[in-house]
Amino acid sequence: MNLSIVIPLLNEEASLEELFSRIDRVCKSNSLSYEIWFVDDG
């Protein structure tokens, strides 16, 4: 399955690494093909 994840952000620098890590772990454990787009609106 191909998955695109779009995440809008505003002043979220402190939580980006943890967010990416969690998404990455879940997608890999479910053998998903994925891309993540972080959209900074600030």
C-alpha positions as CSV (number, residue, x, y, z in Angstrom):
1,M,0.0,0.0,0.0
2,N,1.3,3.5,-0.8
3,L,0.5,6.1,1.8
4,S,1.0,9.9,1.7
5,I,0.9,11.7,5.0
6,V,0.5,15.5,5.1
7,I,1.1,17.2,8.4
8,P,0.5,20.9,8.9
9,L,2.8,22.5,11.4
10,L,3.0,25.8,13.2
11,N,5.8,26.3,15.8
12,E,6.3,22.5,16.3
13,E,10.0,22.2,16.0
14,A,10.4,20.6,19.4
15,S,8.1,17.7,18.6
16,L,9.1,17.0,14.9
17,E,11.7,14.3,15.6
18,E,9.4,12.3,17.9
19,L,6.5,12.6,15.5
20,F,8.6,11.4,12.6
21,S,10.0,8.6,14.6
22,R,6.5,7.3,15.6
23,I,5.1,7.5,12.1
24,D,8.2,5.8,10.7
25,R,8.0,3.0,13.2
26,V,4.3,2.3,12.5
27,C,4.6,2.4,8.8
28,K,7.7,0.1,8.7
29,S,6.2,-2.4,11.1
30,N,3.2,-2.6,8.8
31,S,5.3,-2.8,5.6
32,L,3.8,0.3,4.2
33,S,5.4,2.3,1.4
34,Y,5.0,5.9,2.5
35,E,6.0,9.5,2.2
36,I,5.6,12.2,4.8
37,W,5.1,15.9,4.0
38,F,5.6,18.4,6.8
39,V,4.0,21.8,5.8
40,D,5.2,24.7,7.9
41,D,2.8,27.6,8.0
42,G,4.8,29.8,10.3
